Amino acid sequence: MRKVNQADAPEPALTISPEKVCFVIVKAREFDVKDAATEPDPGSNPSDDKETAVLEEHGDDPVVEELTAFIDALSVDEQVDLVALAWLGRDGTSAAEWPDVRREAQDAHNKRTAAYLLGMPLLGDFLEEGLSMLGYSCEEFEIGRL
């Protein structure tokens, strides 16, 4: 993971590795591009439908299941960092406000972190922006994955 050179950015104390955040970003983008299910219970063979169901949101979506399991397996501190990074990127605050944003995320932490984050439109974009504000990039992580 490459730290971007930003002279005015403080050294943030991330408890989650940037690689884990980048993984969540990639998976969140897979989830974000899905469309609403046109046929909730299609009953036909997916190959007959040209596999279009994979592009729709369904209750048993493997991307959602994988992302939920991944986030649930993170430590509390890592979950707090993930929420704080999303808030930092969403609200456009400065990197200098990271300690305050993280403290707010710590105060708001509960057992529904995965559901909360997956309900956030543009989660991948917010996380990427938050990481960038703290001086990190997912460029190396994305090579060969996108």
C-alpha positions as CSV (number, residue, x, y, z in Angstrom):
1,M,0.0,0.0,0.0
2,R,1.4,3.3,-1.0
3,K,1.2,6.4,1.2
4,V,0.5,9.4,-0.9
5,N,2.8,12.4,-0.2
6,Q,0.7,15.1,1.5
7,A,2.7,17.5,3.5
8,D,-0.3,19.0,5.4
9,A,-1.9,15.7,6.3
10,P,-1.3,14.4,9.8
11,E,-0.1,10.8,10.3
12,P,-3.5,9.2,11.1
13,A,-3.6,6.3,13.5
14,L,-5.5,3.7,11.4
15,T,-6.2,0.4,13.2
16,I,-7.5,-1.1,9.9
17,S,-5.0,-1.8,7.2
18,P,-5.5,0.2,4.0
19,E,-5.5,-3.1,2.1
20,K,-8.7,-4.2,4.0
21,V,-10.3,-0.8,3.2
22,C,-9.4,-1.3,-0.4
23,F,-11.0,-4.7,-0.4
24,V,-14.2,-3.3,1.0
25,I,-14.1,-0.5,-1.7
26,V,-13.8,-3.1,-4.5
27,K,-16.7,-5.2,-3.1
28,A,-18.9,-2.2,-2.3
29,R,-18.5,-1.1,-5.9
30,E,-19.6,-4.6,-7.1
31,F,-22.7,-4.2,-4.9
32,D,-23.4,-0.6,-5.9
33,V,-23.6,-1.4,-9.6
34,K,-26.4,-3.8,-9.1
35,D,-29.9,-3.0,-10.3
36,A,-33.2,-3.7,-8.5
37,A,-34.5,-7.2,-9.1
38,T,-37.1,-7.2,-11.9
39,E,-38.2,-10.8,-11.1
40,P,-37.8,-11.5,-7.4
41,D,-38.1,-15.3,-7.9
42,P,-37.3,-16.1,-11.5
43,G,-37.7,-19.9,-11.5
44,S,-36.1,-20.2,-14.9
45,N,-32.6,-21.4,-15.7
46,P,-30.0,-18.5,-15.3
47,S,-28.3,-19.5,-18.6
48,D,-31.6,-19.2,-20.4
49,D,-31.8,-15.6,-19.1
50,K,-28.2,-14.8,-20.2
51,E,-27.2,-14.7,-16.5
52,T,-28.8,-11.2,-16.0
53,A,-29.8,-12.1,-12.4
54,V,-26.2,-11.6,-11.3
55,L,-26.6,-7.9,-12.1
56,E,-29.6,-7.6,-9.8
57,E,-30.0,-7.3,-6.1
58,H,-31.3,-10.5,-4.5
59,G,-31.6,-11.5,-0.8
60,D,-29.0,-14.1,-1.2
61,D,-26.5,-11.9,-3.1
62,P,-23.0,-13.4,-2.7
63,V,-21.3,-10.0,-2.7
64,V,-23.5,-8.8,0.2
65,E,-22.9,-12.0,2.1
66,E,-19.1,-11.8,1.5
67,L,-18.9,-8.1,2.5
68,T,-21.1,-8.6,5.5
69,A,-19.0,-11.5,6.7
70,F,-15.8,-9.6,6.1
71,I,-17.0,-6.5,8.0
72,D,-18.5,-8.6,10.9
73,A,-15.1,-10.4,11.3
74,L,-13.2,-7.1,11.7
75,S,-12.3,-6.0,15.2
76,V,-14.4,-3.2,16.8
77,D,-11.6,-0.7,16.2
78,E,-11.3,-1.7,12.5
79,Q,-15.1,-1.3,12.1
80,V,-14.9,2.1,13.8
81,D,-12.1,3.1,11.4
82,L,-14.2,1.9,8.4
83,V,-17.2,4.0,9.5
84,A,-15.0,7.0,10.2
85,L,-13.3,6.8,6.8
86,A,-16.7,6.7,5.1
87,W,-17.9,9.7,7.1
88,L,-14.7,11.6,6.4
89,G,-15.0,10.9,2.6
90,R,-18.8,11.7,2.6
91,D,-18.7,14.9,4.6
92,G,-15.6,16.4,2.9
93,T,-14.1,17.3,6.2
94,S,-10.3,17.7,6.4
95,A,-7.8,15.1,7.4
96,A,-7.0,17.2,10.5
97,E,-10.5,16.4,11.8
98,W,-9.8,12.6,11.7
99,P,-9.5,12.2,15.5
100,D,-12.9,13.9,16.0
101,V,-14.6,11.9,13.2
102,R,-13.2,8.7,14.6
103,R,-14.3,9.5,18.1
104,E,-17.8,10.1,16.8
105,A,-17.8,6.8,15.0
106,Q,-16.5,5.1,18.2
107,D,-19.4,6.7,20.2
108,A,-21.9,5.5,17.5
109,H,-20.6,2.0,17.2
110,N,-23.1,-0.9,17.4
111,K,-23.5,-4.4,16.2
112,R,-25.0,-3.3,12.9
113,T,-21.9,-1.9,11.2
114,A,-22.1,-4.0,8.1
115,A,-25.8,-3.3,7.5
116,Y,-25.2,0.4,8.1
117,L,-22.3,0.6,5.7
118,L,-24.1,-1.5,3.0
119,G,-27.0,0.9,3.2
120,M,-24.8,3.8,2.4
121,P,-25.0,4.8,-1.3
122,L,-21.6,5.3,-2.8
123,L,-19.8,3.6,0.0
124,G,-16.8,2.7,-2.1
125,D,-16.4,6.3,-3.3
126,F,-16.7,7.6,0.3
127,L,-14.1,5.1,1.6
128,E,-11.7,5.9,-1.2
129,E,-12.1,9.6,-0.6
130,G,-11.5,9.2,3.1
131,L,-8.4,7.1,2.5
132,S,-7.1,9.6,0.1
133,M,-7.7,12.5,2.5
134,L,-5.5,10.6,5.0
135,G,-2.8,10.1,2.3
136,Y,-3.5,6.5,1.1
137,S,-4.2,5.1,-2.3
138,C,-5.8,1.9,-3.5
139,E,-3.9,2.1,-6.8
140,E,-1.6,-0.9,-6.1
141,F,-4.4,-2.9,-4.6
142,E,-6.7,-2.4,-7.6
143,I,-4.1,-3.6,-10.1
144,G,-5.3,-7.0,-11.3
145,R,-8.5,-6.8,-9.3
146,L,-10.6,-4.4,-11.4
